Amino acid sequence: PVNLAGVPALSLPGGLSEENNLPVGIQFTAPAREDARLYRVGAALEELLTAKWGAPLYKSLPDTETLIRDFDFGGTK
């Protein structure tokens, strides 16, 4: 919803939760009309995380079918 206010936003994968191994994201915002700055920050962070983990994080995330199959929806398993 922050985009509705005219504020640019960007989200990146942030890793997997230690609690339940589900993917989490990181969201960044910038002042209005500062999209280019936001893209530079996102690209720099993505480059740093790729260097740290050896590959883009999204390649190590489980697919949606696996998440749905393995997730305990309130103890229903």
Sine and cosine of phi, psi and omega as CSV:
sin_phi,cos_phi,sin_psi,cos_psi,sin_omega,cos_omega
0.00,0.00,-0.31,0.95,-0.02,-1.00
-0.89,0.47,-0.49,0.87,0.02,-1.00
-0.90,0.44,-0.47,0.88,0.02,-1.00
-0.90,0.44,-0.40,0.92,0.02,-1.00
-1.00,0.07,0.05,1.00,-0.01,-1.00
0.99,0.16,0.27,0.96,0.00,-1.00
-0.98,-0.22,0.82,-0.57,0.00,-1.00
-0.94,0.35,0.57,-0.82,0.02,-1.00
-0.65,-0.76,0.45,-0.89,-0.02,-1.00
-0.59,-0.81,0.68,-0.74,0.07,-1.00
-0.83,-0.56,0.58,-0.81,0.02,-1.00
-0.76,-0.65,0.45,-0.89,0.13,-0.99
-0.87,0.49,0.66,-0.75,-0.05,-1.00
-0.90,-0.43,0.11,0.99,0.00,-1.00
0.89,-0.46,-0.26,-0.96,0.01,-1.00
-0.89,-0.45,0.63,-0.77,0.01,-1.00
-0.91,0.42,0.73,-0.69,0.06,-1.00
-0.93,0.37,-0.47,0.88,-0.06,-1.00
-0.94,0.33,-0.73,0.68,-0.10,-0.99
-0.70,-0.71,0.17,0.99,0.06,-1.00
0.89,0.46,0.33,0.94,0.07,-1.00
-1.00,0.08,0.50,-0.87,0.01,-1.00
-0.94,0.35,0.59,-0.80,0.08,-1.00
-0.85,-0.53,0.36,-0.93,-0.01,-1.00
-0.83,-0.55,0.28,-0.96,0.06,-1.00
-0.87,-0.49,0.77,-0.64,0.02,-1.00
-0.90,-0.43,0.71,-0.71,0.04,-1.00
-0.88,-0.48,0.55,-0.84,0.13,-0.99
-0.78,-0.62,0.34,-0.94,0.03,-1.00
-0.68,-0.74,0.26,-0.97,0.07,-1.00
-0.87,0.49,0.37,-0.93,0.02,-1.00
-0.79,0.61,0.65,-0.76,0.03,-1.00
0.90,0.43,0.38,0.93,0.05,-1.00
-0.92,-0.39,0.60,0.80,-0.01,-1.00
-0.84,0.55,-0.68,0.73,-0.05,-1.00
-0.87,0.49,-0.65,0.76,0.04,-1.00
-0.89,0.46,-0.68,0.74,0.00,-1.00
-0.89,0.46,-0.68,0.74,0.03,-1.00
-0.89,0.46,-0.63,0.77,0.01,-1.00
-0.91,0.41,-0.68,0.74,0.04,-1.00
-0.89,0.46,-0.72,0.69,0.01,-1.00
-0.88,0.48,-0.69,0.73,0.01,-1.00
-0.91,0.43,-0.66,0.75,0.01,-1.00
-0.90,0.43,-0.70,0.72,0.01,-1.00
-0.91,0.42,-0.68,0.73,0.02,-1.00
-0.87,0.49,-0.65,0.76,0.03,-1.00
-0.90,0.43,-0.69,0.72,0.03,-1.00
-0.89,0.45,-0.70,0.72,-0.01,-1.00
-0.92,0.38,-0.60,0.80,0.05,-1.00
-0.90,0.44,-0.66,0.75,0.03,-1.00
-0.90,0.44,-0.62,0.78,-0.02,-1.00
-0.94,0.34,-0.69,0.72,-0.10,-1.00
-0.99,-0.11,-0.13,0.99,0.06,-1.00
1.00,0.08,-0.17,0.99,0.02,-1.00
-0.30,-0.95,0.38,-0.93,0.08,-1.00
-0.83,0.55,0.68,-0.73,-0.09,-1.00
-0.85,0.53,-0.60,0.80,-0.07,-1.00
-0.87,0.49,-0.38,0.92,0.02,-1.00
-0.96,0.28,-0.34,0.94,-0.01,-1.00
-0.99,-0.15,-0.08,1.00,-0.01,-1.00
-0.98,0.22,0.58,-0.81,0.05,-1.00
-0.93,0.36,0.45,-0.89,0.03,-1.00
-0.97,0.26,0.26,-0.96,-0.08,-1.00
-0.86,0.50,-0.66,0.75,-0.01,-1.00
-0.88,0.48,-0.65,0.76,0.03,-1.00
-0.91,0.42,-0.68,0.73,0.02,-1.00
-0.86,0.51,-0.72,0.69,-0.02,-1.00
-0.91,0.42,-0.68,0.74,-0.03,-1.00
-0.90,0.44,-0.67,0.74,-0.14,-0.99
-1.00,-0.05,-0.21,0.98,-0.07,-1.00
-0.98,0.19,0.71,-0.71,0.04,-1.00
-1.00,0.04,0.98,-0.19,-0.03,-1.00
-0.98,0.19,0.99,0.16,0.06,-1.00
0.92,0.38,0.57,0.82,0.07,-1.00
0.98,0.19,0.38,0.93,-0.02,-1.00
-1.00,0.09,-0.09,1.00,0.01,-1.00
-0.99,0.10,0.00,0.00,0.00,0.00
